[in-house]
């Protein structure tokens, strides 16, 4: 081999070795245990939860119009507002701030405050200043955080505009826009009623959350990353997260249509479908301020994966839960997992393995 070719080959090999040495190792992955303490509920779909401590979790079942406290030390759920039917009508949001539980009600246009034991304290009405939006977080200064979507208009064309994350003063009289969210994934359809813009089934949606110190995170569905806004307003762009591309298959469509009564399925078939699934379907803030992204999955997958992203926007680890189960919330060393059953939903409190801990 001539000297120039040898030197060229040596340089290429050295570059490859250097690149391999600088490449970031994959994030550690852990599997949640398959069993744990159990509490059963007749609610068909538990949509949100928050850790209260001492084996207790606040749970929200918006489709069933209920909110309650699941106590794994007793194995029971106590519904909020029992004996006070005027307290809750259509609960939609649920979160914990300091030593209070907050439950937003869209029909009553207010957020009620409860003790960690489930006693009603007072309520905070929303206002026209935020078009009736309900808060989804509160910081240590008492400011609330809510999202505001554009007015859709008669034909839905308004949904082509971006939504906003608002920081609202404690009295709900003044709101500041602190972040912009991606517009909804919509498509133009033509039917008997004329032209309309409809949201695509399986389309992605930006997710967000706020921390007690006033930090804000936004999970960008199209860029597949988590950006952070510091309390002083500066932004940190997260790193792109690894993902596979999942096509929306015919089987996905059939499963979606099975969720409708038979008399409505013909109408549901006319809805537009996204060609591929988004990188994540849901997100929530975990203990320590980490962001948990629920990854999209194929119907045949044997587990569901979650990406845990730190406050620098970097992937810290992957957590997998078996079967069709979903993680609703995490606390200190534990996770609340939901599994649908023929009679409702099974809630499991399972230990959360530490990174490097034998499984």
C-alpha positions in Angstrom: 0.0 0.0 0.0 1.3 3.4 -0.9 2.1 6.0 1.8 -0.7 8.4 0.8 -3.4 5.7 0.7 -2.1 4.4 4.1 -2.2 7.8 5.7 -5.7 8.4 4.3 -7.0 5.1 5.6 -5.4 5.8 9.0 -7.0 9.2 9.2 -10.5 7.7 8.4 -10.1 5.0 11.0 -8.9 7.6 13.6 -11.9 9.8 12.8 -14.3 6.9 13.2 -12.8 5.9 16.5 -13.0 9.5 17.7 -16.6 9.8 16.7 -17.4 6.6 18.5 -15.6 7.8 21.6 -17.6 11.1 21.6 -21.0 9.5 20.9 -23.4 9.6 23.8 -24.2 6.2 25.3 -27.9 5.2 25.2 -30.0 6.2 28.1 -30.6 3.4 30.7 -33.8 1.5 30.4 -35.8 -0.1 33.3 -39.0 -2.2 33.4 -41.7 -1.6 35.9 -42.7 -4.6 38.0 -45.8 -6.4 36.8 -47.5 -6.5 40.2 -48.1 -4.1 43.0 -50.7 -2.9 45.5 -54.1 -2.7 43.8 -57.2 -0.5 44.0 -60.2 -1.0 41.6 -62.5 1.6 40.3 -65.6 1.4 38.1 -64.4 4.4 36.1 -63.8 3.3 32.6 -61.0 5.8 31.8 -58.8 7.4 34.4 -57.3 10.4 32.6 -55.1 12.0 35.2 -53.5 11.6 38.7 -51.3 13.3 41.2 -49.3 11.9 44.1 -50.4 13.0 47.6 -47.9 11.0 49.7 -48.5 8.2 52.2 -49.7 5.7 49.6 -52.4 8.1 48.4 -53.1 9.4 44.9 -55.6 11.9 43.6 -57.3 10.4 40.4 -59.4 12.1 37.7 -61.8 10.2 35.4 -63.1 13.0 33.2 -65.3 10.9 31.0 -67.0 9.5 34.1 -67.2 13.0 35.7 -65.5 11.9 38.9 -62.4 12.7 40.9 -61.3 11.0 44.1 -58.5 9.8 46.3 -57.1 6.3 46.0 -55.7 5.1 49.2 -53.5 2.0 48.8 -53.1 1.5 52.5 -56.9 0.8 52.7 -57.4 -0.4 49.1 -60.3 2.0 48.6 -61.2 5.1 46.6 -63.1 8.0 48.2 -64.9 10.3 45.7 -64.4 14.0 46.2 -67.5 16.0 47.0 -69.4 13.1 48.6 -72.4 14.6 50.4 -71.8 17.9 48.6 -73.1 17.4 45.0 -72.6 21.1 44.2 -68.9 20.8 44.8 -68.0 18.9 41.6 -70.0 18.5 38.4 -67.6 18.0 35.4 -64.0 17.7 36.7 -61.5 18.2 33.9 -58.1 19.1 35.4 -56.3 18.0 38.5 -52.9 18.9 40.0 -51.2 19.4 43.4 -49.5 22.6 44.5 -47.8 22.8 47.9 -50.3 21.2 50.4 -53.4 21.5 48.3 -55.2 19.6 45.6 -56.7 21.6 42.8 -59.6 20.2 40.6 -60.9 22.3 37.7 -64.5 22.0 36.6 -65.4 23.2 33.1 -69.2 23.5 33.6 -68.9 25.3 36.9 -66.0 27.5 35.4 -64.0 27.2 38.6 -61.2 25.3 40.3 -61.8 23.9 43.8 -59.1 23.6 46.4 -59.0 20.5 48.7 -56.8 19.3 51.5 -54.7 16.3 50.9 -57.2 14.4 52.9 -60.1 15.4 50.6 -61.8 18.2 52.5 -63.1 21.1 50.4 -61.5 24.4 51.3 -62.6 27.0 48.7 -62.9 27.7 45.0 -61.3 30.0 42.5 -63.5 31.0 39.5 -62.0 31.4 36.1 -62.7 34.5 34.1 -63.5 35.9 30.6 -60.0 37.3 30.6 -58.8 33.8 29.8 -62.0 32.7 28.0 -62.9 30.4 30.9 -59.6 28.3 30.6 -58.9 26.2 33.7 -55.4 26.2 35.3 -53.3 23.1 35.1 -50.5 24.2 37.4 -49.6 26.8 40.0 -46.2 28.1 41.1 -44.9 29.1 44.6 -45.9 32.7 44.0 -49.6 31.8 43.6 -49.6 32.3 39.8 -51.6 29.8 37.7 -50.8 28.3 34.3 -53.3 27.5 31.7 -53.5 27.0 27.9 -55.6 28.9 25.5 -56.5 27.6 22.1 -57.7 29.8 19.2 -61.4 30.2 18.5 -62.2 27.5 15.9 -64.8 29.5 14.0 -67.9 28.1 12.3 -65.8 26.0 9.8 -62.9 25.1 12.2 -60.4 27.1 10.2 -59.3 29.0 13.3 -57.6 25.9 14.6 -54.9 26.5 12.0 -53.5 29.2 14.4 -51.2 28.4 17.3 -52.3 28.0 20.9 -50.7 29.7 23.9 -49.6 28.9 27.4 -50.7 31.7 29.8 -49.4 32.7 33.2 -52.3 34.1 35.2 -52.4 36.2 38.3 -54.0 34.6 41.5 -57.3 36.6 40.9 -57.6 35.6 37.2 -57.7 39.2 36.1 -54.5 39.4 34.2 -52.7 36.9 31.9 -49.4 36.9 30.1 -48.5 34.7 27.2 -45.2 32.9 28.0 -45.1 30.2 25.3 -46.6 29.3 21.9 -47.7 25.8 21.0 -47.9 24.2 17.6 -51.3 24.5 15.8 -53.5 21.4 15.9 -53.0 18.8 13.1 -56.0 19.5 11.0 -57.2 18.6 7.5 -59.8 20.1 5.1 -62.8 17.8 4.5 -65.9 18.3 2.4 -69.2 16.8 3.4 -72.9 17.4 3.3 -72.5 20.5 5.4 -69.8 21.9 3.1 -66.1 22.5 3.7 -64.7 22.1 7.2 -61.4 21.8 8.9 -61.2 18.8 11.2 -58.5 17.6 13.5 -56.8 14.5 12.3 -57.3 11.3 14.3 -53.9 10.3 15.9 -52.5 13.8 15.2 -49.9 15.1 17.6 -50.2 17.8 20.2 -47.6 19.9 22.1 -47.7 19.2 25.8 -46.5 21.4 28.7 -46.1 21.8 32.4 -45.0 24.3 35.0 -42.9 23.9 38.2 -43.2 25.6 41.6 -40.2 27.9 40.8 -41.9 29.3 37.7 -40.0 27.1 35.2 -42.0 25.9 32.2 -41.4 22.9 29.9 -42.9 22.4 26.5 -42.7 19.0 24.7 -42.6 19.8 21.0 -44.4 17.1 19.1 -43.1 18.0 15.6 -39.5 18.5 16.7 -39.7 15.6 19.2 -37.9 17.4 22.0 -38.5 19.1 25.4 -37.7 22.8 25.6 -37.4 24.6 29.0 -38.2 28.2 29.9 -36.4 29.5 33.0 -38.2 31.8 35.5 -36.3 34.7 34.0 -37.7 34.0 30.5 -34.7 32.4 28.8 -35.2 29.2 26.8 -33.1 26.1 26.6 -33.7 23.9 23.6 -33.8 20.2 24.3 -32.0 17.5 22.4 -33.9 15.5 19.7 -35.2 12.3 21.2 -34.8 8.9 19.6 -37.9 7.4 18.0 -39.2 5.0 15.5 -41.7 6.0 12.9 -45.1 4.3 13.4 -47.5 4.3 10.5 -51.2 4.6 11.3 -52.4 1.2 10.1 -55.8 -0.2 9.1 -55.8 -2.0 12.4 -55.3 1.3 14.2 -58.3 2.7 12.4 -60.5 -0.3 13.2 -59.6 -0.1 16.9 -60.5 3.6 16.9 -63.8 3.0 15.3 -64.7 0.3 17.8 -64.8 3.0 20.5 -67.9 4.4 18.9 -71.5 3.1 19.2 -72.5 1.2 16.0 -74.8 4.0 14.9 -72.0 6.6 14.9 -69.3 4.6 13.2 -70.2 5.6 9.7 -69.8 9.3 10.7 -66.5 8.6 12.5 -65.2 6.9 9.3 -65.4 10.3 7.6 -62.8 11.8 10.0 -59.4 12.5 8.6 -56.5 10.3 9.9 -52.9 11.3 10.3 -50.5 9.1 8.2 -48.1 8.5 11.1 -48.4 8.6 14.9 -46.8 11.3 16.9 -43.6 10.6 18.9 -45.6 10.9 22.2 -49.2 10.8 23.2 -49.2 12.3 26.6 -46.8 13.9 29.2 -46.7 14.8 32.8 -44.2 16.3 35.3 -42.6 13.8 37.7 -40.9 14.2 41.0 -37.7 16.2 40.7 -39.0 18.2 37.8 -38.4 15.6 35.2 -40.8 15.2 32.2 -42.4 11.9 31.4 -43.4 11.4 27.8 -45.7 8.6 27.0 -44.5 7.2 23.7 -46.7 6.1 20.8 -47.0 2.4 20.3 -48.1 -0.1 17.8 -51.2 -2.2 18.7 -49.0 -5.4 18.8 -46.4 -4.0 21.1 -45.9 -6.0 24.3 -45.1 -2.9 26.4 -45.5 0.9 26.5 -42.4 3.1 26.8 -41.8 6.4 28.6 -39.0 8.8 28.0 -37.9 10.6 31.1 -36.3 13.9 30.2 -34.3 16.1 32.6 -34.3 19.8 33.1 -31.6 20.2 30.5 -33.9 18.7 27.8 -31.8 15.5 27.7 -33.1 11.9 27.8 -32.3 10.6 31.3 -33.8 7.1 31.0 -36.5 5.0 29.5 -39.2 3.3 31.6 -41.3 0.4 30.2 -44.6 -0.8 31.5 -46.0 -4.2 30.4 -49.1 -4.7 28.2 -51.7 -2.0 27.7 -51.0 -0.3 31.0 -50.3 3.4 31.4 -48.4 5.4 33.9 -50.5 8.2 35.3 -48.2 9.8 37.8 -45.0 9.2 39.8 -44.1 9.9 43.4 -41.1 9.2 45.5 -40.0 5.8 44.5 -43.4 4.7 43.2 -45.6 5.0 40.1 -49.3 4.9 39.7 -50.3 2.6 36.8 -53.7 2.2 35.2 -55.0 -0.9 33.5 -58.5 -1.2 31.9 -60.7 -4.1 33.0 -64.1 -5.3 31.8 -65.6 -3.6 34.9 -63.6 -0.4 35.0 -60.0 0.3 35.8 -57.4 -1.3 38.0 -55.0 1.0 39.6 -51.6 -0.3 40.7 -49.0 1.3 42.9 -45.7 -0.2 41.9 -42.1 0.4 42.9 -40.0 2.5 40.5 -36.6 0.9 40.0 -33.6 3.2 40.3 -31.2 3.4 37.4 -28.8 0.5 37.8 -31.0 -1.3 40.3 -31.5 -5.0 39.5 -35.0 -5.7 38.1 
